[in-house]
Amino acid sequence: MPDNLKVAKPESEEWINIHEPYELRDWAIYFSVSREKLKETVMAVGPMFEDVKRQLGK
């Protein structure tokens, strides 16, 4: 079966690694925000999924 090209969310929900381009892309898609907005949010609240989710109001 081919890979699903529409990413629902990255595999790990524990933390967001903004230093990996594919994770940055996938998380930005998941949260429906720009990559820059995601980077800013992670820099402000840290990389933990729940903290980023809460900060983005998702």
Backbone atoms as SQL, in Angstrom:
CREATE TABLE atoms (id INTEGER PRIMARY KEY, chain TEXT, resi INTEGER, resn TEXT, atom TEXT, x REAL, y REAL, z REAL);
INSERT INTO atoms VALUES
  (1, 'A', 1, 'MET', 'N', 0.844, -1.172, 0.000),
  (2, 'A', 1, 'MET', 'CA', 0.000, 0.000, 0.000),
  (3, 'A', 1, 'MET', 'C', 0.886, 1.230, 0.000),
  (4, 'A', 2, 'PRO', 'N', 0.620, 2.215, -0.844),
  (5, 'A', 2, 'PRO', 'CA', 1.466, 3.408, -0.891),
  (6, 'A', 2, 'PRO', 'C', 1.319, 4.253, 0.360),
  (7, 'A', 3, 'ASP', 'N', 2.341, 5.026, 0.636),
  (8, 'A', 3, 'ASP', 'CA', 2.297, 5.937, 1.779),
  (9, 'A', 3, 'ASP', 'C', 1.192, 6.958, 1.598),
  (10, 'A', 4, 'ASN', 'N', 0.579, 7.322, 2.684),
  (11, 'A', 4, 'ASN', 'CA', -0.443, 8.359, 2.665),
  (12, 'A', 4, 'ASN', 'C', 0.258, 9.711, 2.566),
  (13, 'A', 5, 'LEU', 'N', 0.056, 10.412, 1.477),
  (14, 'A', 5, 'LEU', 'CA', 0.726, 11.697, 1.281),
  (15, 'A', 5, 'LEU', 'C', 0.026, 12.845, 1.994),
  (16, 'A', 6, 'LYS', 'N', -1.188, 12.633, 2.448),
  (17, 'A', 6, 'LYS', 'CA', -1.891, 13.634, 3.234),
  (18, 'A', 6, 'LYS', 'C', -1.653, 13.303, 4.697),
  (19, 'A', 7, 'VAL', 'N', -0.784, 14.048, 5.315),
  (20, 'A', 7, 'VAL', 'CA', -0.360, 13.748, 6.677),
  (21, 'A', 7, 'VAL', 'C', -1.409, 14.244, 7.658),
  (22, 'A', 8, 'ALA', 'N', -1.914, 13.345, 8.479),
  (23, 'A', 8, 'ALA', 'CA', -2.868, 13.735, 9.513),
  (24, 'A', 8, 'ALA', 'C', -2.125, 14.380, 10.678),
  (25, 'A', 9, 'LYS', 'N', -1.051, 13.757, 11.099),
  (26, 'A', 9, 'LYS', 'CA', -0.159, 14.296, 12.119),
  (27, 'A', 9, 'LYS', 'C', 1.056, 13.405, 12.183),
  (28, 'A', 10, 'PRO', 'N', 2.171, 13.935, 12.629),
  (29, 'A', 10, 'PRO', 'CA', 3.371, 13.108, 12.761),
  (30, 'A', 10, 'PRO', 'C', 3.157, 11.989, 13.776),
  (31, 'A', 11, 'GLU', 'N', 4.023, 11.007, 13.739),
  (32, 'A', 11, 'GLU', 'CA', 3.861, 9.822, 14.578),
  (33, 'A', 11, 'GLU', 'C', 3.906, 10.109, 16.075),
  (34, 'A', 12, 'SER', 'N', 4.814, 10.939, 16.519),
  (35, 'A', 12, 'SER', 'CA', 4.944, 11.223, 17.942),
  (36, 'A', 12, 'SER', 'C', 4.131, 12.447, 18.323),
  (37, 'A', 13, 'GLU', 'N', 3.292, 12.283, 19.336),
  (38, 'A', 13, 'GLU', 'CA', 2.535, 13.428, 19.831),
  (39, 'A', 13, 'GLU', 'C', 3.146, 14.007, 21.094),
  (40, 'A', 14, 'GLU', 'N', 4.283, 13.509, 21.496),
  (41, 'A', 14, 'GLU', 'CA', 4.862, 13.981, 22.728),
  (42, 'A', 14, 'GLU', 'C', 5.551, 15.327, 22.581),
  (43, 'A', 15, 'TRP', 'N', 6.341, 15.467, 21.532),
  (44, 'A', 15, 'TRP', 'CA', 7.047, 16.734, 21.341),
  (45, 'A', 15, 'TRP', 'C', 7.263, 17.005, 19.864),
  (46, 'A', 16, 'ILE', 'N', 7.496, 18.281, 19.564),
  (47, 'A', 16, 'ILE', 'CA', 7.621, 18.751, 18.190),
  (48, 'A', 16, 'ILE', 'C', 9.061, 19.176, 17.957),
  (49, 'A', 17, 'ASN', 'N', 9.709, 18.529, 16.997),
  (50, 'A', 17, 'ASN', 'CA', 11.099, 18.839, 16.674),
  (51, 'A', 17, 'ASN', 'C', 11.115, 19.779, 15.471),
  (52, 'A', 18, 'ILE', 'N', 11.267, 21.068, 15.718),
  (53, 'A', 18, 'ILE', 'CA', 11.258, 22.052, 14.633),
  (54, 'A', 18, 'ILE', 'C', 12.563, 22.065, 13.848),
  (55, 'A', 19, 'HIS', 'N', 13.527, 21.273, 14.278),
  (56, 'A', 19, 'HIS', 'CA', 14.817, 21.220, 13.589),
  (57, 'A', 19, 'HIS', 'C', 14.854, 20.164, 12.491),
  (58, 'A', 20, 'GLU', 'N', 13.796, 19.365, 12.384),
  (59, 'A', 20, 'GLU', 'CA', 13.665, 18.382, 11.310),
  (60, 'A', 20, 'GLU', 'C', 12.678, 18.951, 10.294),
  (61, 'A', 21, 'PRO', 'N', 13.111, 19.242, 9.080),
  (62, 'A', 21, 'PRO', 'CA', 12.225, 19.863, 8.090),
  (63, 'A', 21, 'PRO', 'C', 10.915, 19.118, 7.861),
  (64, 'A', 22, 'TYR', 'N', 10.946, 17.795, 7.820),
  (65, 'A', 22, 'TYR', 'CA', 9.713, 17.048, 7.588),
  (66, 'A', 22, 'TYR', 'C', 8.751, 17.160, 8.774),
  (67, 'A', 23, 'GLU', 'N', 9.279, 17.217, 9.999),
  (68, 'A', 23, 'GLU', 'CA', 8.409, 17.380, 11.157),
  (69, 'A', 23, 'GLU', 'C', 7.821, 18.783, 11.195),
  (70, 'A', 24, 'LEU', 'N', 8.627, 19.771, 10.891),
  (71, 'A', 24, 'LEU', 'CA', 8.136, 21.143, 10.854),
  (72, 'A', 24, 'LEU', 'C', 6.999, 21.256, 9.840),
  (73, 'A', 25, 'ARG', 'N', 7.204, 20.689, 8.666),
  (74, 'A', 25, 'ARG', 'CA', 6.175, 20.710, 7.623),
  (75, 'A', 25, 'ARG', 'C', 4.907, 19.997, 8.083),
  (76, 'A', 26, 'ASP', 'N', 5.077, 18.789, 8.606),
  (77, 'A', 26, 'ASP', 'CA', 3.916, 17.981, 8.993),
  (78, 'A', 26, 'ASP', 'C', 3.125, 18.609, 10.139),
  (79, 'A', 27, 'TRP', 'N', 3.839, 19.124, 11.136),
  (80, 'A', 27, 'TRP', 'CA', 3.140, 19.761, 12.245),
  (81, 'A', 27, 'TRP', 'C', 2.457, 21.051, 11.799),
  (82, 'A', 28, 'ALA', 'N', 3.074, 21.813, 10.923),
  (83, 'A', 28, 'ALA', 'CA', 2.444, 23.039, 10.417),
  (84, 'A', 28, 'ALA', 'C', 1.148, 22.697, 9.684),
  (85, 'A', 29, 'ILE', 'N', 1.168, 21.626, 8.901),
  (86, 'A', 29, 'ILE', 'CA', -0.050, 21.176, 8.222),
  (87, 'A', 29, 'ILE', 'C', -1.088, 20.738, 9.250),
  (88, 'A', 30, 'TYR', 'N', -0.675, 19.962, 10.219),
  (89, 'A', 30, 'TYR', 'CA', -1.589, 19.456, 11.242),
  (90, 'A', 30, 'TYR', 'C', -2.297, 20.595, 11.974),
  (91, 'A', 31, 'PHE', 'N', -1.536, 21.629, 12.359),
  (92, 'A', 31, 'PHE', 'CA', -2.111, 22.742, 13.105),
  (93, 'A', 31, 'PHE', 'C', -2.704, 23.833, 12.198),
  (94, 'A', 32, 'SER', 'N', -2.550, 23.686, 10.897),
  (95, 'A', 32, 'SER', 'CA', -3.031, 24.682, 9.923),
  (96, 'A', 32, 'SER', 'C', -2.434, 26.059, 10.190),
  (97, 'A', 33, 'VAL', 'N', -1.121, 26.073, 10.388),
  (98, 'A', 33, 'VAL', 'CA', -0.394, 27.327, 10.587),
  (99, 'A', 33, 'VAL', 'C', 0.838, 27.309, 9.688),
  (100, 'A', 34, 'SER', 'N', 1.443, 28.469, 9.537),
  (101, 'A', 34, 'SER', 'CA', 2.673, 28.530, 8.749),
  (102, 'A', 34, 'SER', 'C', 3.815, 27.897, 9.541),
  (103, 'A', 35, 'ARG', 'N', 4.853, 27.543, 8.842),
  (104, 'A', 35, 'ARG', 'CA', 6.032, 26.981, 9.506),
  (105, 'A', 35, 'ARG', 'C', 6.639, 28.002, 10.462),
  (106, 'A', 36, 'GLU', 'N', 6.643, 29.252, 10.029),
  (107, 'A', 36, 'GLU', 'CA', 7.191, 30.317, 10.880),
  (108, 'A', 36, 'GLU', 'C', 6.379, 30.474, 12.171),
  (109, 'A', 37, 'LYS', 'N', 5.052, 30.434, 12.062),
  (110, 'A', 37, 'LYS', 'CA', 4.192, 30.545, 13.244),
  (111, 'A', 37, 'LYS', 'C', 4.448, 29.375, 14.186),
  (112, 'A', 38, 'LEU', 'N', 4.614, 28.186, 13.638),
  (113, 'A', 38, 'LEU', 'CA', 4.896, 27.019, 14.469),
  (114, 'A', 38, 'LEU', 'C', 6.234, 27.183, 15.181),
  (115, 'A', 39, 'LYS', 'N', 7.254, 27.637, 14.454),
  (116, 'A', 39, 'LYS', 'CA', 8.566, 27.863, 15.073),
  (117, 'A', 39, 'LYS', 'C', 8.455, 28.872, 16.214),
  (118, 'A', 40, 'GLU', 'N', 7.760, 29.974, 15.976),
  (119, 'A', 40, 'GLU', 'CA', 7.589, 31.004, 17.006),
  (120, 'A', 40, 'GLU', 'C', 6.891, 30.443, 18.235),
  (121, 'A', 41, 'THR', 'N', 5.881, 29.638, 18.014),
  (122, 'A', 41, 'THR', 'CA', 5.130, 29.071, 19.121),
  (123, 'A', 41, 'THR', 'C', 5.988, 28.110, 19.934),
  (124, 'A', 42, 'VAL', 'N', 6.731, 27.242, 19.253),
  (125, 'A', 42, 'VAL', 'CA', 7.601, 26.297, 19.957),
  (126, 'A', 42, 'VAL', 'C', 8.680, 27.060, 20.732),
  (127, 'A', 43, 'MET', 'N', 9.211, 28.117, 20.158),
  (128, 'A', 43, 'MET', 'CA', 10.229, 28.908, 20.857),
  (129, 'A', 43, 'MET', 'C', 9.635, 29.578, 22.104),
  (130, 'A', 44, 'ALA', 'N', 8.349, 29.926, 22.052),
  (131, 'A', 44, 'ALA', 'CA', 7.710, 30.608, 23.178),
  (132, 'A', 44, 'ALA', 'C', 7.299, 29.650, 24.301),
  (133, 'A', 45, 'VAL', 'N', 6.753, 28.484, 23.948),
  (134, 'A', 45, 'VAL', 'CA', 6.204, 27.597, 24.982),
  (135, 'A', 45, 'VAL', 'C', 6.939, 26.275, 25.129),
  (136, 'A', 46, 'GLY', 'N', 7.885, 26.008, 24.248),
  (137, 'A', 46, 'GLY', 'CA', 8.611, 24.748, 24.298),
  (138, 'A', 46, 'GLY', 'C', 8.041, 23.746, 23.308),
  (139, 'A', 47, 'PRO', 'N', 8.691, 22.578, 23.180),
  (140, 'A', 47, 'PRO', 'CA', 8.338, 21.625, 22.137),
  (141, 'A', 47, 'PRO', 'C', 7.242, 20.618, 22.483),
  (142, 'A', 48, 'MET', 'N', 6.699, 20.659, 23.687),
  (143, 'A', 48, 'MET', 'CA', 5.707, 19.661, 24.070),
  (144, 'A', 48, 'MET', 'C', 4.393, 19.886, 23.315),
  (145, 'A', 49, 'PHE', 'N', 3.886, 18.798, 22.735),
  (146, 'A', 49, 'PHE', 'CA', 2.688, 18.845, 21.900),
  (147, 'A', 49, 'PHE', 'C', 1.530, 19.564, 22.576),
  (148, 'A', 50, 'GLU', 'N', 1.202, 19.171, 23.796),
  (149, 'A', 50, 'GLU', 'CA', 0.039, 19.753, 24.483),
  (150, 'A', 50, 'GLU', 'C', 0.213, 21.254, 24.708),
  (151, 'A', 51, 'ASP', 'N', 1.418, 21.700, 25.021),
  (152, 'A', 51, 'ASP', 'CA', 1.671, 23.123, 25.234),
  (153, 'A', 51, 'ASP', 'C', 1.502, 23.915, 23.943),
  (154, 'A', 52, 'VAL', 'N', 2.018, 23.365, 22.851),
  (155, 'A', 52, 'VAL', 'CA', 1.898, 24.030, 21.546),
  (156, 'A', 52, 'VAL', 'C', 0.435, 24.061, 21.121),
  (157, 'A', 53, 'LYS', 'N', -0.244, 22.954, 21.286),
  (158, 'A', 53, 'LYS', 'CA', -1.666, 22.861, 20.936),
  (159, 'A', 53, 'LYS', 'C', -2.479, 23.901, 21.696),
  (160, 'A', 54, 'ARG', 'N', -2.242, 24.008, 22.981),
  (161, 'A', 54, 'ARG', 'CA', -2.961, 24.971, 23.827),
  (162, 'A', 54, 'ARG', 'C', -2.656, 26.409, 23.380),
  (163, 'A', 55, 'GLN', 'N', -1.397, 26.704, 23.121),
  (164, 'A', 55, 'GLN', 'CA', -0.988, 28.055, 22.712),
  (165, 'A', 55, 'GLN', 'C', -1.620, 28.444, 21.390),
  (166, 'A', 56, 'LEU', 'N', -1.746, 27.489, 20.480),
  (167, 'A', 56, 'LEU', 'CA', -2.337, 27.775, 19.174),
  (168, 'A', 56, 'LEU', 'C', -3.866, 27.751, 19.197),
  (169, 'A', 57, 'GLY', 'N', -4.437, 27.390, 20.355),
  (170, 'A', 57, 'GLY', 'CA', -5.888, 27.365, 20.472),
  (171, 'A', 57, 'GLY', 'C', -6.543, 26.246, 19.683),
  (172, 'A', 58, 'LYS', 'N', -5.861, 25.140, 19.576),
  (173, 'A', 58, 'LYS', 'CA', -6.371, 24.001, 18.792),
  (174, 'A', 58, 'LYS', 'C', -6.908, 22.922, 19.705);
